Amino acid sequence: MKAKGLLSLMLSLPDDWNYNMQGLATLSRDGIDSVRSAIKELEHHGYVERHRLRNEYGFYGDTEYIIREVPLGEESD
């Protein structure tokens, strides 16, 4: 239930929102560990994808989030 609530929250945010763990934790009563576990659950079920992006020097920088209303693999063709 926690993961579904977080998914609803993430889908309601603007497209340019910065979806980092700290920012999502400040929007809920749960702590960062709770948000992290909910994100992992959503990833496992195909609702969220995270990609670490590299900067021009090859170092990891931001994380790109792809959030789906319908889990990956269950989209209608």
Distance bins in CASP14 RR format, pairs under 12 A and 6 or more apart:
PFRMAT RR
TARGET T0000
AUTHOR 0000-0000-0000
RMODE 2
METHOD distances of the structure
MODEL  1
1 7 0 0 0 0 0 1 0 0 0 0 0
1 8 0 0 0 0 0 1 0 0 0 0 0
1 30 0 0 0 0 0 1 0 0 0 0 0
1 38 0 0 0 0 1 0 0 0 0 0 0
1 41 0 0 0 0 0 1 0 0 0 0 0
2 8 0 0 0 0 0 1 0 0 0 0 0
2 9 0 0 0 0 0 1 0 0 0 0 0
2 24 0 0 0 0 0 1 0 0 0 0 0
2 28 0 0 0 0 1 0 0 0 0 0 0
2 29 0 0 0 0 0 1 0 0 0 0 0
2 30 1 0 0 1 0 0 0 0 0 0 0
2 31 0 0 0 0 0 1 0 0 0 0 0
2 33 0 0 0 0 0 1 0 0 0 0 0
2 34 1 0 0 1 0 0 0 0 0 0 0
2 35 0 0 0 0 1 0 0 0 0 0 0
2 36 0 0 0 0 0 1 0 0 0 0 0
2 37 1 0 0 1 0 0 0 0 0 0 0
2 38 1 0 1 0 0 0 0 0 0 0 0
2 39 0 0 0 0 0 1 0 0 0 0 0
2 40 0 0 0 0 0 1 0 0 0 0 0
2 41 0 0 0 0 1 0 0 0 0 0 0
2 42 0 0 0 0 0 1 0 0 0 0 0
3 9 0 0 0 0 0 1 0 0 0 0 0
3 10 0 0 0 0 0 1 0 0 0 0 0
3 24 0 0 0 0 0 1 0 0 0 0 0
3 28 0 0 0 0 0 1 0 0 0 0 0
3 30 0 0 0 0 0 1 0 0 0 0 0
3 34 0 0 0 0 0 1 0 0 0 0 0
3 35 0 0 0 0 1 0 0 0 0 0 0
3 36 0 0 0 0 0 1 0 0 0 0 0
3 37 0 0 0 0 1 0 0 0 0 0 0
3 38 1 0 1 0 0 0 0 0 0 0 0
3 39 1 0 0 1 0 0 0 0 0 0 0
3 40 0 0 0 0 1 0 0 0 0 0 0
3 41 1 0 1 0 0 0 0 0 0 0 0
3 42 1 0 1 0 0 0 0 0 0 0 0
3 43 0 0 0 0 1 0 0 0 0 0 0
3 44 0 0 0 0 1 0 0 0 0 0 0
3 45 1 0 0 1 0 0 0 0 0 0 0
3 46 0 0 0 0 0 1 0 0 0 0 0
3 47 1 0 0 1 0 0 0 0 0 0 0
3 48 0 0 0 0 1 0 0 0 0 0 0
3 71 0 0 0 0 0 1 0 0 0 0 0
4 10 0 0 0 0 0 1 0 0 0 0 0
4 11 0 0 0 0 0 1 0 0 0 0 0
4 38 0 0 0 0 1 0 0 0 0 0 0
4 41 0 0 0 0 1 0 0 0 0 0 0
4 42 0 0 0 0 1 0 0 0 0 0 0
4 45 0 0 0 0 1 0 0 0 0 0 0
4 47 0 0 0 0 1 0 0 0 0 0 0
4 48 0 0 0 0 0 1 0 0 0 0 0
4 69 0 0 0 0 0 1 0 0 0 0 0
4 71 0 0 0 0 0 1 0 0 0 0 0
5 11 0 0 0 0 1 0 0 0 0 0 0
5 12 0 0 0 0 0 1 0 0 0 0 0
5 24 0 0 0 0 0 1 0 0 0 0 0
5 27 0 0 0 0 0 1 0 0 0 0 0
5 28 0 0 0 0 1 0 0 0 0 0 0
5 29 0 0 0 0 0 1 0 0 0 0 0
5 30 0 0 0 0 0 1 0 0 0 0 0
5 34 0 0 0 0 0 1 0 0 0 0 0
5 35 0 0 0 0 0 1 0 0 0 0 0
5 38 1 0 0 1 0 0 0 0 0 0 0
5 39 0 0 0 0 0 1 0 0 0 0 0
5 41 0 0 0 0 0 1 0 0 0 0 0
5 42 0 0 0 0 1 0 0 0 0 0 0
5 47 0 0 0 0 0 1 0 0 0 0 0
6 12 0 0 0 0 0 1 0 0 0 0 0
6 13 0 0 0 0 0 1 0 0 0 0 0
6 19 0 0 0 0 0 1 0 0 0 0 0
6 21 0 0 0 0 0 1 0 0 0 0 0
6 23 0 0 0 0 0 1 0 0 0 0 0
6 24 1 0 0 1 0 0 0 0 0 0 0
6 25 0 0 0 0 0 1 0 0 0 0 0
6 27 0 0 0 0 1 0 0 0 0 0 0
6 28 1 0 0 1 0 0 0 0 0 0 0
6 29 0 0 0 0 0 1 0 0 0 0 0
6 30 0 0 0 0 1 0 0 0 0 0 0
6 31 0 0 0 0 0 1 0 0 0 0 0
6 34 0 0 0 0 1 0 0 0 0 0 0
6 35 1 0 0 1 0 0 0 0 0 0 0
6 36 0 0 0 0 0 1 0 0 0 0 0
6 37 0 0 0 0 1 0 0 0 0 0 0
6 38 1 0 1 0 0 0 0 0 0 0 0
6 39 1 0 0 1 0 0 0 0 0 0 0
6 40 0 0 0 0 0 1 0 0 0 0 0
6 41 0 0 0 0 1 0 0 0 0 0 0
6 42 1 0 0 1 0 0 0 0 0 0 0
6 43 0 0 0 0 0 1 0 0 0 0 0
6 47 0 0 0 0 1 0 0 0 0 0 0
6 48 0 0 0 0 1 0 0 0 0 0 0
6 65 0 0 0 0 0 1 0 0 0 0 0
6 67 0 0 0 0 0 1 0 0 0 0 0
7 13 0 0 0 0 0 1 0 0 0 0 0
7 19 0 0 0 0 0 1 0 0 0 0 0
7 24 0 0 0 0 0 1 0 0 0 0 0
7 35 0 0 0 0 0 1 0 0 0 0 0
7 38 0 0 0 0 1 0 0 0 0 0 0
7 39 0 0 0 0 1 0 0 0 0 0 0
7 41 0 0 0 0 1 0 0 0 0 0 0
7 42 1 0 1 0 0 0 0 0 0 0 0
7 43 0 0 0 0 0 1 0 0 0 0 0
7 45 0 0 0 0 1 0 0 0 0 0 0
7 46 0 0 0 0 0 1 0 0 0 0 0
7 47 1 0 1 0 0 0 0 0 0 0 0
7 48 1 0 0 1 0 0 0 0 0 0 0
7 65 0 0 0 0 0 1 0 0 0 0 0
7 67 1 0 0 1 0 0 0 0 0 0 0
7 68 0 0 0 0 1 0 0 0 0 0 0
7 69 0 0 0 0 1 0 0 0 0 0 0
7 70 0 0 0 0 0 1 0 0 0 0 0
7 71 0 0 0 0 1 0 0 0 0 0 0
8 27 0 0 0 0 0 1 0 0 0 0 0
8 28 0 0 0 0 0 1 0 0 0 0 0
8 38 0 0 0 0 0 1 0 0 0 0 0
8 42 0 0 0 0 0 1 0 0 0 0 0
8 47 0 0 0 0 0 1 0 0 0 0 0
8 67 0 0 0 0 0 1 0 0 0 0 0
8 69 0 0 0 0 1 0 0 0 0 0 0
9 17 0 0 0 0 0 1 0 0 0 0 0
9 19 0 0 0 0 0 1 0 0 0 0 0
9 23 0 0 0 0 0 1 0 0 0 0 0
9 24 1 0 0 1 0 0 0 0 0 0 0
9 25 0 0 0 0 0 1 0 0 0 0 0
9 26 0 0 0 0 0 1 0 0 0 0 0
9 27 1 0 0 1 0 0 0 0 0 0 0
9 28 1 0 0 1 0 0 0 0 0 0 0
9 29 0 0 0 0 0 1 0 0 0 0 0
9 30 0 0 0 0 0 1 0 0 0 0 0
9 35 0 0 0 0 1 0 0 0 0 0 0
9 38 0 0 0 0 1 0 0 0 0 0 0
9 39 0 0 0 0 0 1 0 0 0 0 0
9 42 0 0 0 0 0 1 0 0 0 0 0
9 67 0 0 0 0 0 1 0 0 0 0 0
10 17 0 0 0 0 1 0 0 0 0 0 0
10 18 0 0 0 0 0 1 0 0 0 0 0
10 19 1 0 0 1 0 0 0 0 0 0 0
10 20 0 0 0 0 0 1 0 0 0 0 0
10 21 0 0 0 0 0 1 0 0 0 0 0
10 23 0 0 0 0 0 1 0 0 0 0 0
10 24 1 0 0 1 0 0 0 0 0 0 0
10 27 0 0 0 0 1 0 0 0 0 0 0
10 28 0 0 0 0 0 1 0 0 0 0 0
10 35 0 0 0 0 0 1 0 0 0 0 0
10 38 0 0 0 0 1 0 0 0 0 0 0
10 39 0 0 0 0 1 0 0 0 0 0 0
10 42 0 0 0 0 1 0 0 0 0 0 0
10 47 0 0 0 0 1 0 0 0 0 0 0
10 48 1 0 0 1 0 0 0 0 0 0 0
10 50 0 0 0 0 0 1 0 0 0 0 0
10 65 1 0 0 1 0 0 0 0 0 0 0
10 66 0 0 0 0 0 1 0 0 0 0 0
10 67 1 0 1 0 0 0 0 0 0 0 0
10 68 0 0 0 0 0 1 0 0 0 0 0
10 69 0 0 0 0 0 1 0 0 0 0 0
11 17 0 0 0 0 0 1 0 0 0 0 0
11 19 0 0 0 0 0 1 0 0 0 0 0
11 42 0 0 0 0 0 1 0 0 0 0 0
11 47 0 0 0 0 1 0 0 0 0 0 0
11 48 0 0 0 0 0 1 0 0 0 0 0
11 65 0 0 0 0 0 1 0 0 0 0 0
11 66 0 0 0 0 0 1 0 0 0 0 0
11 67 1 0 0 1 0 0 0 0 0 0 0
11 68 0 0 0 0 1 0 0 0 0 0 0
11 69 1 0 0 1 0 0 0 0 0 0 0
11 70 0 0 0 0 0 1 0 0 0 0 0
12 27 0 0 0 0 0 1 0 0 0 0 0
12 67 0 0 0 0 0 1 0 0 0 0 0
12 69 0 0 0 0 0 1 0 0 0 0 0
13 19 1 0 0 1 0 0 0 0 0 0 0
13 23 0 0 0 0 0 1 0 0 0 0 0
13 24 0 0 0 0 1 0 0 0 0 0 0
13 27 0 0 0 0 1 0 0 0 0 0 0
13 65 0 0 0 0 0 1 0 0 0 0 0
13 67 0 0 0 0 1 0 0 0 0 0 0
14 67 0 0 0 0 0 1 0 0 0 0 0
15 65 0 0 0 0 0 1 0 0 0 0 0
15 66 0 0 0 0 0 1 0 0 0 0 0
15 67 0 0 0 0 1 0 0 0 0 0 0
16 65 0 0 0 0 0 1 0 0 0 0 0
17 23 0 0 0 0 1 0 0 0 0 0 0
17 24 0 0 0 0 1 0 0 0 0 0 0
17 27 0 0 0 0 1 0 0 0 0 0 0
17 65 0 0 0 0 1 0 0 0 0 0 0
17 67 0 0 0 0 1 0 0 0 0 0 0
18 24 0 0 0 0 1 0 0 0 0 0 0
18 26 0 0 0 0 0 1 0 0 0 0 0
18 27 0 0 0 0 0 1 0 0 0 0 0
18 62 0 0 0 0 1 0 0 0 0 0 0
18 63 0 0 0 0 1 0 0 0 0 0 0
18 64 0 0 0 0 0 1 0 0 0 0 0
18 65 0 0 0 0 1 0 0 0 0 0 0
19 25 0 0 0 0 0 1 0 0 0 0 0
19 27 0 0 0 0 0 1 0 0 0 0 0
19 35 0 0 0 0 0 1 0 0 0 0 0
19 39 0 0 0 0 1 0 0 0 0 0 0
19 42 0 0 0 0 0 1 0 0 0 0 0
19 48 0 0 0 0 1 0 0 0 0 0 0
19 49 0 0 0 0 0 1 0 0 0 0 0
19 50 0 0 0 0 1 0 0 0 0 0 0
19 51 0 0 0 0 0 1 0 0 0 0 0
19 62 0 0 0 0 1 0 0 0 0 0 0
19 63 1 0 0 1 0 0 0 0 0 0 0
19 64 0 0 0 0 1 0 0 0 0 0 0
19 65 1 0 1 0 0 0 0 0 0 0 0
19 66 0 0 0 0 1 0 0 0 0 0 0
19 67 1 0 0 1 0 0 0 0 0 0 0
20 26 0 0 0 0 1 0 0 0 0 0 0
20 27 0 0 0 0 0 1 0 0 0 0 0
20 32 0 0 0 0 1 0 0 0 0 0 0
20 35 0 0 0 0 1 0 0 0 0 0 0
20 36 0 0 0 0 0 1 0 0 0 0 0
20 39 0 0 0 0 0 1 0 0 0 0 0
20 50 0 0 0 0 0 1 0 0 0 0 0
20 61 0 0 0 0 0 1 0 0 0 0 0
20 62 0 0 0 0 1 0 0 0 0 0 0
20 63 1 0 0 1 0 0 0 0 0 0 0
20 64 0 0 0 0 0 1 0 0 0 0 0
20 65 0 0 0 0 1 0 0 0 0 0 0
21 27 0 0 0 0 0 1 0 0 0 0 0
21 28 0 0 0 0 0 1 0 0 0 0 0
21 30 0 0 0 0 0 1 0 0 0 0 0
21 31 0 0 0 0 1 0 0 0 0 0 0
21 32 1 0 1 0 0 0 0 0 0 0 0
21 33 0 0 0 0 1 0 0 0 0 0 0
21 34 0 0 0 0 0 1 0 0 0 0 0
21 35 1 0 1 0 0 0 0 0 0 0 0
21 36 1 0 1 0 0 0 0 0 0 0 0
21 37 0 0 0 0 0 1 0 0 0 0 0
21 38 0 0 0 0 0 1 0 0 0 0 0
21 39 1 0 0 1 0 0 0 0 0 0 0
21 40 0 0 0 0 0 1 0 0 0 0 0
21 50 0 0 0 0 0 1 0 0 0 0 0
21 63 0 0 0 0 1 0 0 0 0 0 0
21 65 0 0 0 0 0 1 0 0 0 0 0
22 28 0 0 0 0 0 1 0 0 0 0 0
22 31 0 0 0 0 1 0 0 0 0 0 0
22 32 1 0 0 1 0 0 0 0 0 0 0
22 33 0 0 0 0 0 1 0 0 0 0 0
22 35 0 0 0 0 1 0 0 0 0 0 0
22 36 0 0 0 0 0 1 0 0 0 0 0
22 63 0 0 0 0 0 1 0 0 0 0 0
23 30 0 0 0 0 0 1 0 0 0 0 0
23 31 0 0 0 0 0 1 0 0 0 0 0
23 32 0 0 0 0 1 0 0 0 0 0 0
23 35 0 0 0 0 1 0 0 0 0 0 0
23 36 0 0 0 0 0 1 0 0 0 0 0
23 39 0 0 0 0 0 1 0 0 0 0 0
23 65 0 0 0 0 0 1 0 0 0 0 0
24 30 0 0 0 0 1 0 0 0 0 0 0
24 31 0 0 0 0 1 0 0 0 0 0 0
24 32 0 0 0 0 1 0 0 0 0 0 0
24 33 0 0 0 0 0 1 0 0 0 0 0
24 34 0 0 0 0 1 0 0 0 0 0 0
24 35 1 0 1 0 0 0 0 0 0 0 0
24 36 0 0 0 0 1 0 0 0 0 0 0
24 37 0 0 0 0 0 1 0 0 0 0 0
24 38 0 0 0 0 1 0 0 0 0 0 0
24 39 1 0 0 1 0 0 0 0 0 0 0
24 42 0 0 0 0 0 1 0 0 0 0 0
24 48 0 0 0 0 0 1 0 0 0 0 0
24 63 0 0 0 0 0 1 0 0 0 0 0
24 65 0 0 0 0 1 0 0 0 0 0 0
24 67 0 0 0 0 0 1 0 0 0 0 0
25 31 1 0 1 0 0 0 0 0 0 0 0
25 32 1 0 1 0 0 0 0 0 0 0 0
25 33 0 0 0 0 1 0 0 0 0 0 0
25 34 1 0 0 1 0 0 0 0 0 0 0
25 35 1 0 1 0 0 0 0 0 0 0 0
25 36 0 0 0 0 1 0 0 0 0 0 0
25 37 0 0 0 0 0 1 0 0 0 0 0
25 38 0 0 0 0 0 1 0 0 0 0 0
25 39 0 0 0 0 0 1 0 0 0 0 0
26 32 0 0 0 0 1 0 0 0 0 0 0
26 35 0 0 0 0 1 0 0 0 0 0 0
27 35 0 0 0 0 1 0 0 0 0 0 0
28 34 1 0 0 1 0 0 0 0 0 0 0
28 35 1 0 0 1 0 0 0 0 0 0 0
28 38 0 0 0 0 1 0 0 0 0 0 0
28 39 0 0 0 0 0 1 0 0 0 0 0
29 35 0 0 0 0 0 1 0 0 0 0 0
30 36 0 0 0 0 1 0 0 0 0 0 0
30 37 0 0 0 0 1 0 0 0 0 0 0
30 38 1 0 0 1 0 0 0 0 0 0 0
30 39 0 0 0 0 0 1 0 0 0 0 0
31 37 0 0 0 0 1 0 0 0 0 0 0
31 38 0 0 0 0 0 1 0 0 0 0 0
32 38 0 0 0 0 0 1 0 0 0 0 0
32 39 0 0 0 0 0 1 0 0 0 0 0
33 39 0 0 0 0 0 1 0 0 0 0 0
33 40 0 0 0 0 0 1 0 0 0 0 0
34 40 0 0 0 0 0 1 0 0 0 0 0
34 41 0 0 0 0 0 1 0 0 0 0 0
35 41 0 0 0 0 0 1 0 0 0 0 0
35 42 0 0 0 0 0 1 0 0 0 0 0
35 48 0 0 0 0 0 1 0 0 0 0 0
36 42 0 0 0 0 0 1 0 0 0 0 0
36 43 0 0 0 0 0 1 0 0 0 0 0
36 48 0 0 0 0 0 1 0 0 0 0 0
36 50 0 0 0 0 0 1 0 0 0 0 0
37 43 0 0 0 0 0 1 0 0 0 0 0
37 44 0 0 0 0 0 1 0 0 0 0 0
38 44 0 0 0 0 0 1 0 0 0 0 0
38 45 0 0 0 0 0 1 0 0 0 0 0
38 47 0 0 0 0 0 1 0 0 0 0 0
38 48 0 0 0 0 1 0 0 0 0 0 0
39 45 0 0 0 0 0 1 0 0 0 0 0
39 46 0 0 0 0 0 1 0 0 0 0 0
39 47 0 0 0 0 1 0 0 0 0 0 0
39 48 1 0 0 1 0 0 0 0 0 0 0
39 49 0 0 0 0 0 1 0 0 0 0 0
39 50 1 0 0 1 0 0 0 0 0 0 0
39 63 0 0 0 0 0 1 0 0 0 0 0
39 65 0 0 0 0 1 0 0 0 0 0 0
39 67 0 0 0 0 0 1 0 0 0 0 0
40 46 0 0 0 0 0 1 0 0 0 0 0
40 47 0 0 0 0 0 1 0 0 0 0 0
40 48 0 0 0 0 1 0 0 0 0 0 0
40 50 0 0 0 0 1 0 0 0 0 0 0
41 47 0 0 0 0 1 0 0 0 0 0 0
41 48 0 0 0 0 1 0 0 0 0 0 0
41 71 0 0 0 0 0 1 0 0 0 0 0
42 48 1 0 1 0 0 0 0 0 0 0 0
42 49 0 0 0 0 1 0 0 0 0 0 0
42 50 0 0 0 0 1 0 0 0 0 0 0
42 65 0 0 0 0 0 1 0 0 0 0 0
42 66 0 0 0 0 0 1 0 0 0 0 0
42 67 0 0 0 0 1 0 0 0 0 0 0
42 68 0 0 0 0 1 0 0 0 0 0 0
42 69 0 0 0 0 0 1 0 0 0 0 0
42 71 0 0 0 0 1 0 0 0 0 0 0
42 72 0 0 0 0 0 1 0 0 0 0 0
43 49 1 0 0 1 0 0 0 0 0 0 0
43 50 1 0 0 1 0 0 0 0 0 0 0
43 51 0 0 0 0 0 1 0 0 0 0 0
43 63 0 0 0 0 0 1 0 0 0 0 0
43 65 0 0 0 0 1 0 0 0 0 0 0
43 66 0 0 0 0 0 1 0 0 0 0 0
43 67 0 0 0 0 0 1 0 0 0 0 0
43 68 0 0 0 0 0 1 0 0 0 0 0
43 71 0 0 0 0 0 1 0 0 0 0 0
43 72 0 0 0 0 1 0 0 0 0 0 0
44 50 0 0 0 0 0 1 0 0 0 0 0
44 71 0 0 0 0 1 0 0 0 0 0 0
44 72 0 0 0 0 0 1 0 0 0 0 0
45 68 0 0 0 0 1 0 0 0 0 0 0
45 70 0 0 0 0 0 1 0 0 0 0 0
45 71 1 0 1 0 0 0 0 0 0 0 0
45 72 0 0 0 0 1 0 0 0 0 0 0
45 73 0 0 0 0 0 1 0 0 0 0 0
45 74 0 0 0 0 1 0 0 0 0 0 0
46 66 0 0 0 0 1 0 0 0 0 0 0
46 67 0 0 0 0 0 1 0 0 0 0 0
46 68 1 0 0 1 0 0 0 0 0 0 0
46 69 0 0 0 0 0 1 0 0 0 0 0
46 70 0 0 0 0 1 0 0 0 0 0 0
46 71 1 0 1 0 0 0 0 0 0 0 0
46 72 1 0 1 0 0 0 0 0 0 0 0
46 73 1 0 0 1 0 0 0 0 0 0 0
46 74 0 0 0 0 1 0 0 0 0 0 0
46 75 0 0 0 0 0 1 0 0 0 0 0
47 65 0 0 0 0 0 1 0 0 0 0 0
47 66 0 0 0 0 1 0 0 0 0 0 0
47 67 1 0 0 1 0 0 0 0 0 0 0
47 68 1 0 1 0 0 0 0 0 0 0 0
47 69 0 0 0 0 1 0 0 0 0 0 0
47 70 0 0 0 0 1 0 0 0 0 0 0
47 71 1 0 1 0 0 0 0 0 0 0 0
47 72 1 0 0 1 0 0 0 0 0 0 0
47 73 0 0 0 0 0 1 0 0 0 0 0
47 74 0 0 0 0 1 0 0 0 0 0 0
47 75 0 0 0 0 0 1 0 0 0 0 0
48 63 0 0 0 0 0 1 0 0 0 0 0
48 64 0 0 0 0 0 1 0 0 0 0 0
48 65 1 0 0 1 0 0 0 0 0 0 0
48 66 1 0 0 1 0 0 0 0 0 0 0
48 67 1 0 1 0 0 0 0 0 0 0 0
48 68 1 0 0 1 0 0 0 0 0 0 0
48 69 0 0 0 0 0 1 0 0 0 0 0
48 71 0 0 0 0 1 0 0 0 0 0 0
48 72 0 0 0 0 1 0 0 0 0 0 0
49 63 0 0 0 0 0 1 0 0 0 0 0
49 64 0 0 0 0 1 0 0 0 0 0 0
49 65 1 0 0 1 0 0 0 0 0 0 0
49 66 1 0 1 0 0 0 0 0 0 0 0
49 67 0 0 0 0 1 0 0 0 0 0 0
49 68 0 0 0 0 1 0 0 0 0 0 0
49 71 0 0 0 0 0 1 0 0 0 0 0
49 72 1 0 0 1 0 0 0 0 0 0 0
49 73 0 0 0 0 0 1 0 0 0 0 0
50 60 0 0 0 0 0 1 0 0 0 0 0
50 62 0 0 0 0 0 1 0 0 0 0 0
50 63 1 0 1 0 0 0 0 0 0 0 0
50 64 1 0 0 1 0 0 0 0 0 0 0
50 65 1 0 1 0 0 0 0 0 0 0 0
50 66 1 0 0 1 0 0 0 0 0 0 0
50 67 0 0 0 0 1 0 0 0 0 0 0
51 60 0 0 0 0 0 1 0 0 0 0 0
51 61 0 0 0 0 0 1 0 0 0 0 0
51 62 0 0 0 0 1 0 0 0 0 0 0
51 63 1 0 0 1 0 0 0 0 0 0 0
51 64 1 0 1 0 0 0 0 0 0 0 0
51 65 0 0 0 0 1 0 0 0 0 0 0
51 66 1 0 0 1 0 0 0 0 0 0 0
52 58 0 0 0 0 0 1 0 0 0 0 0
52 59 0 0 0 0 0 1 0 0 0 0 0
52 60 1 0 1 0 0 0 0 0 0 0 0
52 61 1 0 0 1 0 0 0 0 0 0 0
52 62 0 0 0 0 1 0 0 0 0 0 0
52 63 1 0 1 0 0 0 0 0 0 0 0
52 64 0 0 0 0 1 0 0 0 0 0 0
52 65 0 0 0 0 0 1 0 0 0 0 0
53 59 0 0 0 0 0 1 0 0 0 0 0
53 60 1 0 0 1 0 0 0 0 0 0 0
53 61 1 0 1 0 0 0 0 0 0 0 0
53 62 1 0 1 0 0 0 0 0 0 0 0
53 63 1 0 0 1 0 0 0 0 0 0 0
53 64 1 0 1 0 0 0 0 0 0 0 0
53 65 0 0 0 0 0 1 0 0 0 0 0
54 60 1 0 1 0 0 0 0 0 0 0 0
54 61 1 0 0 1 0 0 0 0 0 0 0
54 62 0 0 0 0 1 0 0 0 0 0 0
54 63 0 0 0 0 0 1 0 0 0 0 0
54 64 0 0 0 0 0 1 0 0 0 0 0
55 61 1 0 1 0 0 0 0 0 0 0 0
55 62 0 0 0 0 1 0 0 0 0 0 0
66 72 0 0 0 0 1 0 0 0 0 0 0
68 74 0 0 0 0 1 0 0 0 0 0 0
68 75 0 0 0 0 1 0 0 0 0 0 0
69 75 0 0 0 0 1 0 0 0 0 0 0
69 76 0 0 0 0 0 1 0 0 0 0 0
70 76 1 0 0 1 0 0 0 0 0 0 0
END
